[in-house]
Amino acid sequence: MLRITPTVKHLVILNVIIFLGTYLMGNEDLFFNLLALFYPLSSYFEPWQIISHMFMHGSFQHLLFNMFALWMFGTAVEHYFGQKKFIVFYISCGLGAVALTFLVYYIQIYPLITELEGRGFTFEFIKETSRLNILQNNMFKGEILVQKMQVILDNFGYSLSQIDQNTFSSIFDLNVKSNSSMVGASGAIMGILVAFGMMNPNAELMMIFLPIPIKAKYFIPGIIALDLFSAISGVSIFSPSNTAYIAHIGGALTGFLLMYFWKKNQFDKYRWN
């Protein structure tokens, strides 16, 4: 087993510090809303979240699993790449996870926006209603929702009578999608896992729930296929239901493309020290 490499060690320390700081400073919601990744339509979205969410984790188990995977596979990949090339690869895979997640979110949200515009509502009104933050405040239960909706309707010259059941459902779905958030290093780590598999295709790996040795060239595509199945079907197999499957696929795809490009252009013949 290789000793932990410098960049992996620093990434692990940074993730642990941010996790402990988030929970020990007594205002979890504030840090979460600042550092987790929200869709750009959300009122909580900030540009730095594209990077900061990679260092946030929702639970100790989430942190432990990701850091264990980062140590196990990242050490071997950094040993091969060198520090500079490794950090470029790691961050790039995390950004690839964000890009695919945003693309899928856009594909899901666009029809809702089009439907509401077809009902005569302006995009500015739709954008405002998408920021009601019902996931955080649970405003779709009680009078607070009506009050908030009424203020927005008045500002745009609409009335509450125009919000029928279908319109309400579309606004609800849009709000849920717009205010969903993502945390964790999983997208970047999936890219690392792909790199490890392409470098060591015959290395034998095992899943915690399936302790059978499987070669990396079969194991890693199998993990990605399970993520794709869960993303399409909504059925979770070996992971929690709130897992960001699309981010996993985005990170893995980015890792594969970078490895392919570097190999094709002979970038993998030397380390970036």
Backbone bond lengths (Angstrom), bond angles and torsions (degrees), N, CA, C in turn:
res aa  C-N    CA-C-N  psi(-1)  N-CA   C-N-CA  omega(-1)  CA-C   N-CA-C  phi
1 M - - - 1.463 - - 1.519 109.54 -
2 L 1.330 118.04 127.03 1.451 122.27 -179.91 1.525 110.27 -70.21
3 R 1.338 115.51 144.52 1.458 119.58 173.39 1.519 108.91 -67.20
4 I 1.334 116.50 151.19 1.454 120.67 -178.27 1.523 110.08 -60.29
5 T 1.311 116.44 135.13 1.454 122.24 -176.92 1.537 110.28 -87.21
6 P 1.348 118.32 161.17 1.470 120.98 -171.75 1.529 115.06 -57.94
7 T 1.330 117.50 -48.84 1.464 119.64 -176.76 1.521 111.58 -66.79
8 V 1.327 116.88 -41.68 1.465 120.42 176.85 1.518 109.66 -60.79
9 K 1.322 117.45 -43.85 1.467 121.14 179.52 1.522 110.97 -60.06
10 H 1.323 116.93 -45.05 1.463 120.44 -179.38 1.530 111.41 -66.75
11 L 1.318 117.14 -37.53 1.467 120.28 177.29 1.524 110.95 -64.57
12 V 1.317 116.86 -42.76 1.464 120.76 178.63 1.522 110.35 -62.65
13 I 1.332 117.09 -46.44 1.468 120.81 179.71 1.518 110.93 -60.57
14 L 1.332 117.02 -44.49 1.468 121.19 -179.48 1.526 111.06 -62.42
15 N 1.325 117.27 -44.00 1.461 120.69 178.59 1.522 111.56 -62.19
16 V 1.316 116.97 -42.11 1.469 121.03 -179.79 1.522 110.51 -66.31
17 I 1.345 117.64 -43.38 1.463 121.08 -179.75 1.524 110.81 -61.42
18 I 1.345 116.90 -45.38 1.467 120.23 -179.54 1.519 110.55 -65.52
19 F 1.342 117.02 -39.57 1.465 119.81 178.63 1.526 110.58 -63.00
20 L 1.326 117.40 -48.41 1.466 120.70 -179.22 1.521 110.91 -65.72
21 G 1.333 116.74 -41.33 1.456 119.51 179.27 1.512 112.62 -62.17
22 T 1.323 116.14 -39.29 1.465 120.87 179.81 1.524 111.55 -60.97
23 Y 1.337 116.21 -40.73 1.458 120.07 -174.68 1.527 113.80 -90.99
24 L 1.340 117.85 -23.55 1.457 120.37 -176.63 1.522 113.57 -89.40
25 M 1.341 117.21 -20.82 1.462 119.81 -177.81 1.521 112.48 -84.38
26 G 1.333 116.56 -3.11 1.459 120.42 168.27 1.509 117.16 82.04
27 N 1.323 118.36 9.26 1.471 119.84 178.24 1.525 108.13 -137.90
28 E 1.327 116.10 71.50 1.456 121.70 -174.79 1.528 111.65 -62.12
29 D 1.331 116.71 -42.17 1.467 120.23 -177.26 1.526 111.79 -61.51
30 L 1.343 116.72 -39.27 1.461 120.36 -179.12 1.522 110.58 -63.13
31 F 1.334 117.00 -48.42 1.462 120.61 -179.91 1.524 110.70 -66.33
32 F 1.319 116.16 -39.41 1.459 119.94 -179.45 1.521 110.33 -62.71
33 N 1.321 117.11 -47.14 1.464 120.43 -178.06 1.525 112.02 -67.54
34 L 1.329 116.98 -25.64 1.459 120.70 178.96 1.524 112.86 -82.39
35 L 1.342 117.04 -36.67 1.457 120.53 -168.65 1.520 115.09 -109.32
36 A 1.336 118.27 -23.54 1.466 119.95 176.60 1.526 109.20 -69.81
37 L 1.325 116.44 160.00 1.468 120.73 -178.54 1.519 110.13 -93.00
38 F 1.337 115.69 120.60 1.456 122.58 175.35 1.524 109.26 -110.22
39 Y 1.331 115.10 154.79 1.460 119.64 176.91 1.529 108.77 -66.91
40 P 1.342 118.83 144.98 1.466 121.22 -175.24 1.527 115.72 -54.95
41 L 1.324 119.95 -23.31 1.458 120.44 177.05 1.521 112.44 -72.08
42 S 1.322 117.93 -19.96 1.460 121.57 -177.33 1.520 111.24 -71.85
43 S 1.321 116.20 146.52 1.466 120.26 176.32 1.515 111.53 -69.59
44 Y 1.328 117.10 -14.69 1.464 120.64 179.52 1.528 112.69 -88.44
45 F 1.318 118.02 -8.23 1.469 119.37 -175.53 1.526 111.54 -67.99
46 E 1.341 114.90 134.80 1.459 122.99 172.37 1.525 107.71 -136.18
47 P 1.334 118.41 145.50 1.476 120.75 -175.93 1.522 114.07 -57.40
48 W 1.342 117.54 -35.58 1.466 119.18 -176.77 1.524 113.10 -67.44
49 Q 1.338 116.74 -15.76 1.465 119.86 -179.26 1.526 112.04 -64.54
50 I 1.324 116.70 -22.48 1.465 120.76 178.50 1.527 110.48 -59.27
51 I 1.345 117.12 -31.03 1.461 122.18 176.48 1.533 111.03 -99.55
52 S 1.330 116.94 -45.66 1.471 120.35 -170.23 1.528 112.92 -62.82
53 H 1.346 118.08 -29.71 1.465 119.03 -177.09 1.524 111.78 -64.49
54 M 1.354 116.99 -22.78 1.460 120.68 -179.54 1.531 111.98 -67.38
55 F 1.333 116.97 -16.56 1.457 121.50 -177.26 1.530 112.26 -110.75
56 M 1.334 116.23 9.03 1.463 122.20 177.54 1.526 109.31 -105.25
57 H 1.341 116.03 145.89 1.462 120.40 176.79 1.521 109.72 -139.20
58 G 1.324 115.63 144.47 1.457 121.13 -173.45 1.511 115.05 -80.86
59 S 1.329 118.12 -18.96 1.462 121.33 -178.12 1.522 109.12 -158.38
60 F 1.332 115.59 167.28 1.457 120.11 178.19 1.529 110.28 -63.43
61 Q 1.333 117.22 -39.53 1.461 120.85 179.82 1.528 110.87 -63.50
62 H 1.333 116.06 -40.28 1.457 121.70 177.76 1.531 110.21 -60.74
63 L 1.334 115.63 -47.90 1.465 121.08 178.94 1.525 110.77 -62.33
64 L 1.329 116.90 -46.87 1.463 121.39 -176.30 1.523 111.07 -60.80
65 F 1.314 116.86 -46.25 1.466 120.75 -177.87 1.518 111.11 -63.83
66 N 1.344 116.39 -45.54 1.466 119.69 -178.49 1.525 112.16 -66.42
67 M 1.337 116.62 -41.38 1.470 119.08 -178.92 1.529 111.14 -70.52
68 F 1.318 117.01 -32.86 1.460 119.86 175.94 1.531 110.08 -64.41
69 A 1.336 115.92 -43.91 1.472 120.11 178.85 1.521 110.78 -66.45
70 L 1.334 116.92 -39.13 1.464 120.41 179.10 1.524 110.28 -62.91
71 W 1.335 116.67 -43.58 1.473 120.22 178.53 1.526 110.91 -65.62
72 M 1.322 117.08 -46.36 1.458 120.74 -173.89 1.528 112.32 -65.20
73 F 1.328 116.90 -47.80 1.462 120.32 -175.70 1.533 112.76 -96.89
74 G 1.342 115.95 -35.13 1.453 119.50 -178.00 1.514 113.22 -65.69
75 T 1.333 117.26 -34.68 1.464 120.57 179.02 1.524 111.10 -60.71
76 A 1.334 116.23 -45.26 1.470 119.77 179.66 1.522 111.12 -66.48
77 V 1.342 117.33 -39.63 1.466 120.83 -178.21 1.531 110.46 -69.22
78 E 1.337 117.04 -42.80 1.464 119.03 178.65 1.528 111.14 -66.56
79 H 1.314 116.93 -37.18 1.467 120.59 177.47 1.528 110.14 -58.42
80 Y 1.316 117.25 -34.65 1.467 122.22 179.92 1.531 111.18 -81.07
81 F 1.357 116.80 -44.01 1.458 121.50 -174.83 1.527 113.48 -78.63
82 G 1.324 116.84 -39.10 1.453 121.41 -164.32 1.520 109.59 92.71
83 Q 1.334 117.19 164.57 1.462 121.84 -169.72 1.527 113.33 -64.66
84 K 1.333 117.81 -49.56 1.467 120.29 -174.02 1.524 111.48 -65.70
85 K 1.299 116.17 -45.01 1.460 119.64 -178.61 1.531 110.31 -67.08
86 F 1.333 116.21 -35.59 1.460 120.28 179.84 1.523 111.26 -64.56
87 I 1.328 117.83 -46.28 1.468 119.66 -177.21 1.527 110.75 -67.92
88 V 1.354 117.14 -35.31 1.469 120.24 174.71 1.523 109.64 -61.88
89 F 1.319 116.39 -44.16 1.466 121.38 -179.97 1.525 110.71 -64.09
90 Y 1.317 117.07 -45.75 1.469 122.75 -177.19 1.533 111.03 -60.97
91 I 1.336 116.29 -52.51 1.468 120.44 -178.97 1.525 110.56 -64.79
92 S 1.326 117.70 -38.81 1.468 120.99 179.47 1.520 111.40 -61.49
93 C 1.327 116.97 -41.56 1.470 120.10 178.59 1.521 110.67 -66.15
94 G 1.351 116.93 -38.21 1.461 119.56 175.62 1.516 111.97 -62.75
95 L 1.325 117.08 -40.49 1.470 121.08 177.93 1.522 111.29 -68.64
96 G 1.336 116.38 -35.56 1.463 119.89 175.89 1.524 111.54 -62.92
97 A 1.334 115.86 -37.16 1.467 120.46 176.68 1.527 110.46 -63.34
98 V 1.330 116.55 -41.12 1.470 121.29 178.38 1.529 110.34 -64.90
99 A 1.323 116.76 -45.13 1.462 121.05 -176.72 1.522 111.67 -60.01
100 L 1.336 116.80 -45.95 1.465 119.14 -179.41 1.521 110.79 -69.32
101 T 1.330 117.48 -37.67 1.469 120.89 177.61 1.520 110.80 -61.01
102 F 1.323 117.13 -46.23 1.460 120.80 179.17 1.524 111.02 -64.56
103 L 1.325 117.18 -37.79 1.460 120.44 179.30 1.523 110.67 -63.36
104 V 1.330 116.67 -45.97 1.465 120.48 179.86 1.526 110.44 -66.01
105 Y 1.343 116.90 -41.17 1.461 119.84 177.00 1.528 110.53 -59.39
106 Y 1.330 116.29 -42.35 1.462 120.08 -179.86 1.529 110.34 -62.41
107 I 1.323 116.57 -42.96 1.465 120.74 178.92 1.531 110.75 -61.52
108 Q 1.331 116.92 -35.02 1.463 120.83 -179.99 1.526 111.89 -78.11
109 I 1.333 116.87 -34.52 1.459 121.00 -174.28 1.526 112.52 -85.10
110 Y 1.321 117.13 -33.73 1.464 120.64 -175.36 1.532 113.05 -54.84
111 P 1.349 119.46 -45.51 1.480 118.33 179.36 1.530 112.44 -61.77
112 L 1.345 117.74 -33.00 1.466 120.20 178.92 1.524 110.34 -67.53
113 I 1.322 116.32 -42.21 1.464 120.21 178.16 1.527 110.26 -64.61
114 T 1.330 116.30 -43.07 1.466 120.56 179.22 1.525 111.03 -61.94
115 E 1.333 116.65 -41.41 1.467 120.97 179.89 1.522 111.06 -62.72
116 L 1.344 116.76 -44.35 1.465 120.42 -179.24 1.526 111.06 -68.52
117 E 1.339 117.14 -37.16 1.468 119.37 175.92 1.518 110.57 -65.26
118 G 1.336 116.29 -34.56 1.454 120.35 176.87 1.517 112.96 -66.11
119 R 1.318 116.40 -22.00 1.476 121.20 177.68 1.530 111.69 -88.69
120 G 1.346 116.20 4.89 1.462 119.79 173.79 1.515 114.88 98.78
121 F 1.328 118.71 5.35 1.461 121.00 -179.85 1.533 110.14 -91.53
122 T 1.318 115.90 141.57 1.464 120.00 -179.40 1.532 110.30 -77.08
123 F 1.340 114.95 158.98 1.468 119.20 179.36 1.526 110.40 -63.45
124 E 1.343 117.51 -36.20 1.465 120.52 179.74 1.529 110.86 -61.74
125 F 1.337 116.36 -40.97 1.473 120.01 177.01 1.526 110.61 -65.39
126 I 1.325 116.27 -43.98 1.465 120.67 -179.67 1.529 110.51 -61.07
127 K 1.329 115.99 -43.31 1.461 120.42 179.50 1.519 110.75 -62.46
128 E 1.326 117.03 -38.97 1.467 120.70 -179.69 1.527 111.46 -67.02
129 T 1.335 116.70 -41.77 1.466 119.09 179.43 1.521 111.98 -69.77
130 S 1.335 116.93 -24.49 1.463 119.60 178.90 1.517 111.48 -72.29
131 R 1.338 116.93 -7.93 1.469 121.07 -177.40 1.525 112.70 -106.81
132 L 1.325 116.37 22.39 1.461 119.48 178.57 1.526 112.44 -72.15
133 N 1.341 117.02 -16.16 1.461 122.58 175.49 1.526 112.91 56.21
134 I 1.316 115.04 49.23 1.466 119.20 -177.63 1.516 112.38 -66.83
135 L 1.334 118.28 -25.97 1.461 119.43 -179.96 1.514 111.01 -65.83
136 Q 1.341 116.81 -38.42 1.444 120.24 -179.34 1.525 112.53 -81.13
137 N 1.334 116.89 -39.98 1.466 120.62 -171.30 1.522 114.41 -104.82
138 N 1.346 116.59 -6.62 1.462 121.11 178.76 1.531 111.08 54.33
139 M 1.337 116.65 42.31 1.451 120.71 -172.92 1.520 113.92 -77.28
140 F 1.335 117.52 -4.71 1.451 118.20 178.49 1.526 111.33 -85.50
141 K 1.348 116.72 11.55 1.458 121.80 175.54 1.527 107.47 -125.72
142 G 1.310 117.38 103.57 1.456 120.34 176.60 1.515 113.44 114.56
143 E 1.331 114.33 -172.88 1.454 121.18 -172.63 1.522 112.91 -78.35
144 I 1.333 117.51 -17.85 1.464 119.55 -178.21 1.517 110.64 -60.26
145 L 1.335 116.31 -40.58 1.457 120.17 179.27 1.520 111.02 -59.52
146 V 1.325 116.68 -48.59 1.463 121.25 -178.36 1.519 110.12 -59.59
147 Q 1.342 116.64 -42.80 1.456 120.34 -179.82 1.518 111.20 -64.01
148 K 1.320 116.42 -45.00 1.459 120.17 179.66 1.532 111.04 -64.83
149 M 1.330 115.84 -44.23 1.457 119.80 179.00 1.515 110.81 -62.91
150 Q 1.329 117.19 -40.92 1.449 120.72 -178.18 1.522 111.73 -62.71
151 V 1.338 116.65 -39.40 1.464 120.86 178.01 1.519 110.20 -62.64
152 I 1.336 116.67 -45.47 1.469 120.40 -179.70 1.523 110.65 -65.21
153 L 1.336 117.01 -42.99 1.464 121.23 179.07 1.520 111.43 -60.95
154 D 1.333 116.50 -43.50 1.460 120.68 -179.94 1.527 110.85 -63.49
155 N 1.331 115.72 -39.88 1.474 119.93 -178.51 1.521 111.99 -63.08
156 F 1.338 116.47 -28.52 1.458 120.29 -176.30 1.531 112.77 -108.21
157 G 1.327 116.70 5.98 1.454 120.27 175.61 1.514 114.74 78.83
158 Y 1.335 118.17 22.68 1.456 121.64 176.86 1.523 109.84 -105.40
159 S 1.341 115.34 169.50 1.463 119.90 177.20 1.523 109.54 -122.80
160 L 1.328 115.38 159.81 1.457 121.02 -178.05 1.522 111.39 -64.79
161 S 1.326 117.39 -24.73 1.470 120.99 -179.96 1.533 111.79 -67.20
162 Q 1.327 117.22 -18.70 1.464 120.97 179.02 1.534 112.51 -79.04
163 I 1.326 116.34 -11.72 1.464 120.70 -177.95 1.522 108.49 -93.85
164 D 1.339 117.11 86.61 1.462 120.27 176.46 1.527 109.94 -81.87
165 Q 1.326 115.77 -176.95 1.461 119.93 -174.92 1.530 112.45 -62.17
166 N 1.325 117.29 -41.52 1.460 120.22 -179.72 1.526 111.74 -66.34
167 T 1.348 116.22 -41.61 1.455 120.18 177.60 1.519 110.57 -64.31
168 F 1.325 115.36 -42.64 1.472 120.85 178.64 1.520 110.55 -59.73
169 S 1.329 117.03 -43.60 1.468 121.22 -179.75 1.522 111.15 -63.70
170 S 1.347 116.29 -40.41 1.462 119.91 179.20 1.522 111.04 -65.39
171 I 1.344 116.27 -42.40 1.464 120.35 177.94 1.528 110.18 -63.60
172 F 1.329 116.03 -40.24 1.468 120.37 178.85 1.524 110.49 -62.10
173 D 1.332 117.33 -49.30 1.466 121.04 -179.34 1.524 111.19 -62.36
174 L 1.340 116.68 -41.16 1.453 121.08 179.07 1.527 110.52 -62.79
175 N 1.334 115.84 -40.69 1.458 119.97 -179.13 1.516 111.42 -66.34
176 V 1.326 116.43 -42.12 1.463 120.47 178.89 1.521 110.46 -61.35
177 K 1.351 116.21 -47.19 1.460 120.53 -179.48 1.529 111.18 -64.44
178 S 1.329 116.63 -44.65 1.464 120.85 -174.82 1.520 112.19 -66.90
179 N 1.324 118.00 -31.33 1.454 121.15 -174.69 1.523 113.86 -104.37
180 S 1.334 116.41 10.82 1.460 118.87 171.73 1.522 108.48 -68.49
181 S 1.322 116.10 153.19 1.467 119.99 -177.74 1.523 109.66 -134.18
182 M 1.335 115.56 165.37 1.461 121.30 -177.29 1.518 109.45 -140.37
183 V 1.322 116.72 136.10 1.460 121.42 174.78 1.527 109.09 -135.78
184 G 1.330 115.82 157.34 1.453 120.12 172.52 1.516 114.50 116.80
185 A 1.316 113.80 159.48 1.461 122.03 -178.67 1.521 112.35 -93.73
186 S 1.332 117.67 9.91 1.465 120.81 -171.36 1.522 113.43 -60.25
187 G 1.336 118.00 -39.16 1.457 120.22 -179.53 1.514 111.34 -61.61
188 A 1.349 116.47 -47.47 1.461 120.67 178.54 1.523 111.05 -63.81
189 I 1.337 116.49 -39.68 1.467 120.67 -177.87 1.523 111.03 -68.93
190 M 1.326 117.68 -32.44 1.463 119.20 175.96 1.528 110.74 -64.41
191 G 1.327 116.47 -35.80 1.458 119.50 174.97 1.524 111.37 -64.68
192 I 1.334 116.10 -40.30 1.466 121.41 176.54 1.519 110.36 -62.06
193 L 1.327 116.11 -40.93 1.466 120.83 179.72 1.529 110.97 -62.59
194 V 1.325 116.71 -41.28 1.464 120.99 177.61 1.525 110.42 -63.64
195 A 1.328 116.60 -43.35 1.465 120.23 178.62 1.518 110.58 -61.16
196 F 1.317 116.84 -43.90 1.463 120.77 178.43 1.525 110.71 -59.64
197 G 1.326 116.27 -43.53 1.455 120.30 -179.14 1.520 112.92 -65.87
198 M 1.338 116.87 -36.70 1.463 119.89 179.38 1.531 110.98 -73.26
199 M 1.329 116.64 -28.20 1.455 120.82 177.51 1.525 112.11 -81.90
200 N 1.344 115.98 -32.12 1.470 121.21 -175.65 1.535 109.73 -131.88
201 P 1.321 118.45 66.49 1.474 120.62 -172.91 1.526 114.20 -63.29
202 N 1.317 117.27 -24.43 1.468 119.64 -177.16 1.519 113.32 -100.37
203 A 1.346 117.19 4.92 1.464 120.02 175.26 1.519 108.87 -65.29
204 E 1.323 116.84 138.04 1.467 121.19 -177.50 1.522 109.83 -93.76
205 L 1.340 115.28 127.08 1.457 123.00 -178.49 1.517 109.56 -121.72
206 M 1.345 115.44 159.48 1.459 120.39 177.96 1.520 109.70 -138.43
207 M 1.324 116.59 146.31 1.456 122.33 171.92 1.524 108.91 -87.29
208 I 1.330 116.12 151.05 1.463 120.46 179.46 1.522 110.69 -59.06
209 F 1.340 116.46 -40.28 1.464 120.43 -176.27 1.524 113.00 -89.63
210 L 1.335 115.72 -3.24 1.459 119.65 -179.76 1.527 108.12 -141.21
211 P 1.343 117.38 79.07 1.471 121.47 -173.06 1.529 113.56 -74.97
212 I 1.333 114.91 59.29 1.464 120.87 178.21 1.527 107.69 -121.65
213 P 1.333 119.16 124.44 1.471 120.49 -179.31 1.527 111.59 -62.02
214 I 1.324 115.48 128.42 1.463 122.26 178.69 1.519 107.85 -133.33
215 K 1.320 117.18 134.36 1.454 120.33 179.57 1.528 110.82 -63.35
216 A 1.329 115.00 144.50 1.462 121.11 -175.94 1.523 112.43 -56.14
217 K 1.330 117.77 -35.53 1.471 120.93 -177.53 1.524 111.82 -67.17
218 Y 1.325 117.79 -16.34 1.466 121.93 173.95 1.524 111.08 -104.95
219 F 1.327 115.71 -38.59 1.464 121.69 -175.24 1.532 111.78 -62.72
220 I 1.345 116.06 -50.24 1.460 119.92 -173.60 1.528 112.42 -68.52
221 P 1.346 119.97 -45.89 1.473 118.27 173.17 1.528 112.22 -59.20
222 G 1.336 116.64 -32.11 1.461 119.63 178.09 1.517 111.93 -65.26
223 I 1.341 116.82 -41.70 1.462 121.26 177.40 1.526 110.57 -62.12
224 I 1.332 116.18 -43.74 1.470 120.54 179.76 1.528 110.58 -64.85
225 A 1.330 116.69 -39.08 1.465 120.67 178.60 1.531 110.57 -63.83
226 L 1.339 117.00 -38.82 1.466 120.40 177.44 1.528 110.78 -64.62
227 D 1.338 116.53 -40.57 1.466 119.89 176.99 1.526 110.71 -62.64
228 L 1.327 116.89 -42.07 1.460 120.65 179.37 1.523 110.67 -64.03
229 F 1.337 116.66 -43.14 1.458 120.70 177.81 1.525 110.93 -60.34
230 S 1.340 116.92 -45.36 1.461 120.71 -178.73 1.522 111.25 -66.72
231 A 1.340 117.09 -37.04 1.460 120.71 179.59 1.525 111.18 -64.56
232 I 1.328 116.45 -38.72 1.469 120.81 -177.91 1.525 111.89 -79.50
233 S 1.327 116.13 -43.34 1.468 120.63 -173.62 1.521 113.87 -89.90
234 G 1.339 116.48 -23.07 1.455 119.78 -175.18 1.511 113.28 79.44
235 V 1.324 117.59 6.38 1.466 122.62 -179.55 1.521 109.30 -97.34
236 S 1.325 117.47 120.29 1.462 121.80 178.48 1.521 109.24 -88.64
237 I 1.327 115.54 136.84 1.467 119.89 -177.78 1.522 111.14 -107.23
238 F 1.333 117.58 -64.24 1.458 120.86 -177.83 1.524 112.72 -113.17
239 S 1.318 117.85 10.51 1.461 120.00 -176.04 1.524 109.93 -139.33
240 P 1.357 117.85 162.69 1.468 121.24 179.43 1.523 111.79 -60.48
241 S 1.312 115.95 156.69 1.465 121.14 -176.22 1.524 112.79 -68.08
242 N 1.345 117.02 -21.25 1.472 119.17 -179.91 1.526 112.66 -93.08
243 T 1.326 117.28 16.63 1.462 121.69 177.78 1.525 110.37 -66.05
244 A 1.339 115.96 138.72 1.468 121.12 179.26 1.532 109.18 -84.31
245 Y 1.322 116.71 79.24 1.462 121.30 -175.09 1.520 111.80 -62.53
246 I 1.327 116.81 -39.55 1.459 120.24 -179.28 1.533 110.29 -63.35
247 A 1.332 116.58 -38.31 1.463 120.13 177.16 1.523 110.72 -63.50
248 H 1.328 116.89 -40.30 1.467 120.56 176.56 1.526 110.50 -57.67
249 I 1.328 115.06 -47.47 1.470 119.78 -178.47 1.527 110.49 -65.18
250 G 1.332 117.20 -40.49 1.455 120.91 178.83 1.517 112.32 -62.79
251 G 1.336 116.75 -42.36 1.457 120.21 177.81 1.514 112.25 -65.93
252 A 1.339 115.59 -42.46 1.474 120.37 179.30 1.522 110.91 -64.58
253 L 1.326 117.33 -43.41 1.461 121.37 179.98 1.529 110.95 -63.36
254 T 1.326 115.90 -42.68 1.464 119.78 178.64 1.523 110.70 -63.58
255 G 1.339 116.37 -42.23 1.457 120.20 177.66 1.516 112.17 -60.12
256 F 1.323 115.90 -42.78 1.465 119.88 179.01 1.521 111.12 -64.23
257 L 1.327 117.36 -45.50 1.468 120.92 -178.02 1.523 111.41 -64.39
258 L 1.336 116.88 -39.99 1.464 119.65 178.34 1.523 110.91 -65.39
259 M 1.322 116.87 -44.01 1.470 120.20 179.22 1.529 110.41 -62.85
260 Y 1.312 115.97 -41.84 1.467 120.19 179.75 1.529 110.58 -64.57
261 F 1.323 116.03 -45.17 1.465 120.60 -178.83 1.524 110.53 -64.60
262 W 1.327 116.53 -46.39 1.468 120.00 -178.44 1.530 111.07 -63.75
263 K 1.321 116.00 -40.29 1.462 118.93 179.70 1.525 110.79 -67.26
264 K 1.333 115.91 -42.29 1.460 120.23 -179.13 1.521 111.10 -63.46
265 N 1.320 116.56 -35.52 1.462 121.64 -178.64 1.524 112.58 -98.84
266 Q 1.345 115.49 11.99 1.455 122.58 175.29 1.523 112.50 61.72
267 F 1.352 116.73 28.82 1.456 120.24 177.89 1.523 111.88 -76.73
268 D 1.323 117.31 -15.77 1.457 119.54 -176.41 1.518 112.46 -90.85
269 K 1.322 117.75 9.65 1.459 120.17 -179.01 1.526 112.65 -88.27
270 Y 1.327 116.41 -4.44 1.451 118.30 176.40 1.526 109.88 -147.81
271 R 1.320 115.60 159.78 1.461 122.01 -179.14 1.535 110.30 -94.48
272 W 1.318 116.13 147.25 1.458 121.34 177.05 1.526 108.65 -93.83
273 N 1.302 118.93 79.33 1.467 121.65 -177.94 1.527 111.26 -89.10
